[in-house]
């Protein structure tokens, strides 16, 4: 399904943009297209010219969408820009993702499933900072260019989980280690220097503040989480974590 959505869906939208003469097509990508970085090299970061080296079918579909967009710019002159962001977090994120999943489970005193040893590192970007970054690309970005949007907030998964538990006053005994994902990338880390220099953009929300805002939002909007985690979500959750 995601292959159709990310690849063919991108093509359909770009063809529509060509047909109706839109002023800009912006492709929101992901740092996953660069593959991963070793945990023992904190000096390494993803740059816009870092070669694409995908690790999974999903990230390959995202890379394909980026390449399609840039090809439409070169071949047809479609006014395209591409941004690649680090892991987002904040309100309204569906609870299959790490942070809302852990908040929801901890709130209900359910086990918190952590892949492997939880040592995989991600760079976290608060959703409002990402939205401002996209707007900056649309207003000031050069067509045909790629811009990396990162938060300079690197945390391991297990760090994130323990921060959430501490903030909610829940015991670490809720942590349950499950079999690691196949092809699980070790570390993502973006260098946003180009976006900061060319667009005047920079992330303003440090993780220590953003995670508190996020936890508060989910606690105040428990009804939204309850609706999301009913029905088919239970089947999805059991499939992902039930036999690990």
Phi, psi and omega in degrees: 000314182292335176295316178295315182295309188284327183262296181294324178298320178297318179299316181300315181293319180293323176297321177294322178297319177296317183297320187256004173065047179293153184283335181200135169249119179249124180262115178271109182255200185215152177290350179299337183293341181276357185084223179221169179244151179291146181293334184268014177231071181294352180276350182267141179220160174279132174244167181299332180263009174297130181300143175291131182210074188289153182249345186220161174302323180296308181295330176295321178294325178291320177296321179299319179296317178300313182295321176299314181299315180292326177293322178295327177293312183290318185280316187249356182075016178296130182287093187248141165230155180230135170237146177234121187249162172275183185301125177273154171207159180143192182299153173066017177277131184297138188287021166277341182279156191307303189295308179295329177297314182290323177297314182296312181295317181295320179301325181259015178056037177262158177302145178256103184285120181243125180293136176057232177258005178075021186269353180297135186252136176230152174265125188255133183234120179296140190302324180292324175296320178296316180299319177295326178294317178298316179298321179296321177296316181295323184275326188235350184288154179266131181299145182085000183257157175250138177230126177272131180241107182233161186259352186052040178231071182280130177216146172281159180301319182292327174300314180302312183299316181291325176297316180296315180299317180295318181295327181268356180069034181251152183282149177291349177295346177286344181292130177233120181275130182239165181305137184294155175290147176291135179065028184291116181296143184284308187213137170243136177206119184260140169261110183268020186304318182298313180296322180292320183283316186275331187249348184072021181263148168202149178291140183244349185255109176289153185299322182300331178271317182297324182290326177293318177298319182293313179299317179299319181296315181293327178291323181280345181236046181301330180299323181293317178296319180299319179292320181292326187265013176262172174065231186296336180301323180299320178295319178298314182298315180297322180293321184285320190237348187297323184253021181260000000 
